[in-house]
């Protein structure tokens, strides 16, 4: 993680000395297209991956607009999982 040091004063006591705080710096953009390219490096279905990710984002946007909580978990799936 990249950060920079920023001096900030105390708003309730402007005469107090400023303190230094770490402020996170944006490392750049990570777009759906870059995600799809990264995933497609492992798979050969680039167009389907892009379409699937776009559908995922559209659905997430709809759910967030309805004030839903979205939870992501990382799970290891075995080949039998997809047979259900």
KEBA-245645 format. One record per residue: residue number from 1; z negated, x, y of N, C-alpha, C, O in turn. Coordinates in Angstrom, 2 decimals. Layout:
<atoms>
   padren       n.Z       n.X       n.Y      ca.Z      ca.X      ca.Y       c.Z       c.X       c.Y       o.Z       o.X       o.Y
      NUM         Z         X         Y         Z         X         Y         Z         X         Y         Z         X         Y
...
</atoms>
This chain:
<atoms>
   padren       n.Z       n.X       n.Y      ca.Z      ca.X      ca.Y       c.Z       c.X       c.Y       o.Z       o.X       o.Y
        1      0.00      0.85     -1.17      0.00      0.00      0.00      0.00      0.89      1.23     -0.77      1.85      1.32
        2      0.85      0.57      2.17      0.90      1.31      3.42      0.06      0.58      4.46      0.00     -0.65      4.47
        3     -0.57      1.34      5.32     -1.37      0.74      6.38     -1.37      1.64      7.60     -1.00      2.82      7.52
        4     -1.76      1.08      8.70     -1.93      1.87      9.92     -3.30      1.55     10.50     -3.85      0.48     10.26
        5     -3.83      2.48     11.26     -5.15      2.31     11.87     -4.97      1.68     13.24     -4.16      2.13     14.05
        6     -5.75      0.62     13.50     -5.68     -0.11     14.75     -7.07     -0.18     15.36     -8.05     -0.46     14.67
        7     -7.15      0.08     16.67     -8.45     -0.04     17.36     -8.57     -1.47     17.90     -7.66     -1.99     18.54
        8     -9.72     -2.09     17.61     -9.97     -3.45     18.08    -11.34     -3.51     18.73    -12.31     -2.93     18.26
        9    -11.36     -4.24     19.83    -12.61     -4.43     20.54    -13.35     -5.66     20.04    -12.79     -6.50     19.33
       10    -14.61     -5.76     20.44    -15.43     -6.91     20.09    -15.22     -7.97     21.18    -15.61     -7.73     22.32
       11    -14.63     -9.13     20.87    -14.36    -10.14     21.90    -15.64    -10.70     22.54    -15.60    -11.14     23.69
       12    -16.74    -10.68     21.82    -17.98    -11.20     22.39    -18.70    -10.15     23.24    -19.63    -10.48     23.98
       13    -18.28     -8.90     23.13    -18.88     -7.84     23.93    -17.79     -6.83     24.33    -17.65     -5.80     23.68
       14    -17.04     -7.13     25.37    -15.92     -6.27     25.76    -16.34     -4.85     26.14    -15.52     -3.94     26.11
       15    -17.58     -4.65     26.49    -18.06     -3.32     26.89    -18.34     -2.43     25.68    -18.43     -1.21     25.81
       16    -18.48     -3.02     24.52    -18.78     -2.24     23.31    -17.58     -1.36     22.96    -16.44     -1.72     23.24
       17    -17.84     -0.22     22.35    -16.74      0.66     21.97    -15.85     -0.01     20.91    -16.33     -0.78     20.07
       18    -14.57      0.31     20.96    -13.64     -0.26     19.99    -13.83      0.41     18.64    -14.14      1.60     18.55
       19    -13.64     -0.39     17.59    -13.74      0.12     16.22    -12.34      0.23     15.63    -11.41     -0.45     16.07
       20    -12.20      1.08     14.63    -10.92      1.26     13.97    -10.88      0.48     12.67    -11.83      0.49     11.88
       21     -9.75     -0.21     12.45     -9.56     -1.02     11.26     -8.21     -0.69     10.63     -7.27     -0.33     11.33
       22     -8.13     -0.82      9.31     -6.86     -0.66      8.61     -6.08     -1.96      8.73     -6.63     -3.05      8.55
       23     -4.80     -1.84      9.04     -3.93     -3.00      9.17     -2.75     -2.81      8.21     -2.02     -1.83      8.33
       24     -2.57     -3.74      7.27     -1.50     -3.62      6.27     -0.14     -3.64      6.94      0.09     -4.37      7.91
       25      0.77     -2.83      6.42      2.13     -2.74      6.95      3.08     -3.31      5.91      2.96     -3.00      4.72
       26      4.02     -4.13      6.35      5.01     -4.72      5.47      5.88     -3.62      4.87      6.40     -2.76      5.59
       27      6.03     -3.64      3.56      6.80     -2.62      2.86      8.28     -2.98      2.75      9.06     -2.20      2.20
       28      8.68     -4.13      3.27     10.08     -4.54      3.21     10.24     -5.90      2.57      9.27     -6.53      2.15
       29     11.49     -6.35      2.51     11.79     -7.67      1.94     12.02     -7.57      0.45     12.58     -6.60     -0.06
       30     11.58     -8.58     -0.24     11.86     -8.74     -1.66     12.43    -10.13     -1.81     11.69    -11.11     -1.81
       31     13.75    -10.23     -1.93     14.43    -11.52     -1.94     14.68    -12.01     -3.36     14.48    -11.29     -4.34
       32     15.12    -13.26     -3.45     15.49    -13.81     -4.76     16.62    -13.00     -5.38     16.65    -12.76     -6.59
       33     17.55    -12.59     -4.53     18.69    -11.83     -5.04     18.23    -10.49     -5.63     18.70    -10.08     -6.69
       34     17.32     -9.82     -4.94     16.83     -8.54     -5.47     16.02     -8.76     -6.75     16.08     -7.95     -7.67
       35     15.25     -9.84     -6.80     14.50    -10.16     -8.01     15.47    -10.44     -9.16     15.26     -9.97    -10.28
       36     16.51    -11.21     -8.89     17.50    -11.54     -9.93     18.19    -10.28    -10.43     18.43    -10.14    -11.63
       37     18.53     -9.37     -9.52     19.18     -8.13     -9.94     18.25     -7.29    -10.80     18.68     -6.69    -11.79
       38     16.99     -7.26    -10.42     16.02     -6.48    -11.21     15.86     -7.08    -12.60     15.84     -6.35    -13.60
       39     15.76     -8.40    -12.68     15.62     -9.07    -13.97     16.91     -8.94    -14.77     16.88     -8.72    -15.98
       40     18.06     -9.07    -14.10     19.33     -9.02    -14.82     19.62     -7.63    -15.36     20.46     -7.48    -16.25
       41     18.93     -6.61    -14.84     19.06     -5.28    -15.42     18.55     -5.26    -16.84     18.94     -4.41    -17.65
       42     17.68     -6.19    -17.14     17.12     -6.29    -18.50     17.83     -7.36    -19.32     17.75     -7.38    -20.55
       43     18.52     -8.26    -18.62     19.24     -9.36    -19.29     20.68     -9.37    -18.81     21.01     -8.71    -17.82
       44     21.54    -10.11    -19.48     22.95    -10.11    -19.10     23.39    -11.44    -18.48     24.60    -11.67    -18.36
       45     22.48    -12.29    -18.08     22.84    -13.61    -17.56     22.56    -13.70    -16.06     21.81    -14.58    -15.63
       46     23.15    -12.82    -15.27     22.84    -12.72    -13.84     22.95    -14.04    -13.11     22.02    -14.43    -12.41
       47     24.08    -14.74    -13.24     24.28    -16.00    -12.52     23.26    -17.06    -12.92     22.74    -17.79    -12.07
       48     22.99    -17.15    -14.18     22.01    -18.13    -14.66     20.62    -17.78    -14.16     19.83    -18.68    -13.85
       49     20.31    -16.49    -14.07     19.01    -16.07    -13.56     18.88    -16.46    -12.10     17.86    -17.00    -11.68
       50     19.92    -16.18    -11.30     19.89    -16.52     -9.87     19.73    -18.03     -9.70     18.92    -18.47     -8.89
       51     20.48    -18.81    -10.45     20.37    -20.27    -10.36     18.99    -20.75    -10.78     18.41    -21.62    -10.14
       52     18.46    -20.17    -11.85     17.12    -20.56    -12.32     16.05    -20.23    -11.29     15.15    -21.03    -11.06
       53     16.14    -19.05    -10.69     15.17    -18.67     -9.65     15.28    -19.58     -8.43     14.27    -19.96     -7.84
       54     16.52    -19.93     -8.06     16.71    -20.81     -6.91     16.10    -22.19     -7.19     15.46    -22.77     -6.31
       55     16.29    -22.70     -8.39     15.69    -23.98     -8.76     14.17    -23.89     -8.73     13.51    -24.83     -8.30
       56     13.63    -22.77     -9.20     12.18    -22.57     -9.18     11.66    -22.61     -7.75     10.68    -23.29     -7.47
       57     12.31    -21.88     -6.86     11.88    -21.84     -5.45     11.98    -23.23     -4.82     11.08    -23.64     -4.09
       58     13.06    -23.94     -5.08     13.22    -25.30     -4.53     12.08    -26.21     -5.02     11.51    -26.97     -4.24
       59     11.78    -26.11     -6.29     10.71    -26.95     -6.85      9.35    -26.56     -6.27      8.53    -27.43     -5.97
       60      9.11    -25.25     -6.12      7.84    -24.80     -5.53      7.71    -25.29     -4.10      6.64    -25.72     -3.68
       61      8.80    -25.24     -3.34      8.77    -25.74     -1.96      8.41    -27.23     -1.92      7.61    -27.66     -1.10
       62      9.02    -28.01     -2.82      8.71    -29.44     -2.89      7.23    -29.66     -3.19      6.58    -30.49     -2.55
       63      6.71    -28.92     -4.16      5.30    -29.09     -4.53      4.37    -28.66     -3.41      3.35    -29.31     -3.17
       64      4.70    -27.58     -2.72      3.87    -27.12     -1.60      3.89    -28.13     -0.45      2.88    -28.34      0.21
       65      5.05    -28.75     -0.21      5.13    -29.77      0.83      4.26    -30.98      0.50      3.77    -31.68      1.39
       66      4.07    -31.22     -0.80      3.20    -32.32     -1.23      1.75    -31.86     -1.36      0.90    -32.59     -1.87
       67      1.46    -30.65     -0.88      0.12    -30.07     -0.83     -0.45    -29.81     -2.22     -1.66    -29.91     -2.43
       68      0.41    -29.47     -3.16     -0.03    -29.14     -4.52     -0.52    -27.68     -4.55     -0.07    -26.85     -3.76
       69     -1.41    -27.39     -5.47     -1.85    -26.03     -5.70     -0.99    -25.47     -6.81     -0.82    -26.10     -7.86
       70     -0.43    -24.29     -6.59      0.43    -23.67     -7.59     -0.31    -22.48     -8.17     -0.82    -21.62     -7.45
       71     -0.35    -22.44     -9.48     -1.08    -21.37    -10.17     -0.11    -20.61    -11.07      0.62    -21.21    -11.86
       72     -0.10    -19.30    -10.92      0.73    -18.45    -11.77     -0.16    -17.65    -12.69     -1.18    -17.09    -12.27
       73      0.21    -17.59    -13.94     -0.50    -16.75    -14.89      0.51    -15.90    -15.64      1.65    -16.32    -15.85
       74      0.10    -14.75    -16.02      0.97    -13.87    -16.80      0.54    -13.98    -18.25     -0.62    -13.74    -18.59
       75      1.49    -14.35    -19.08      1.19    -14.51    -20.50      2.24    -13.78    -21.31      3.39    -13.66    -20.91
       76      1.82    -13.30    -22.44      2.76    -12.70    -23.38      3.16    -13.80    -24.35      2.31    -14.38    -25.02
       77      4.44    -14.07    -24.42      4.93    -15.10    -25.33      5.53    -14.41    -26.55      6.27    -13.44    -26.44
       78      5.19    -14.95    -27.71      5.86    -14.43    -28.91      7.07    -15.30    -29.18      7.22    -16.36    -28.57
       79      7.92    -14.86    -30.08      9.17    -15.58    -30.32      8.94    -16.99    -30.84      9.82    -17.84    -30.69
       80      7.80    -17.27    -31.46      7.51    -18.60    -31.99      7.20    -19.60    -30.86      7.31    -20.81    -31.06
       81      6.81    -19.10    -29.69      6.46    -19.99    -28.58      7.64    -20.87    -28.18      7.47    -22.05    -27.89
       82      8.84    -20.30    -28.18     10.01    -21.03    -27.71     10.59    -21.99    -28.76     11.50    -22.75    -28.46
       83     10.05    -21.95    -29.97     10.51    -22.85    -31.03      9.83    -24.21    -30.96     10.25    -25.14    -31.65
       84      8.78    -24.34    -30.13      8.02    -25.58    -30.07      8.82    -26.71    -29.49      8.31    -27.83    -29.37
</atoms>
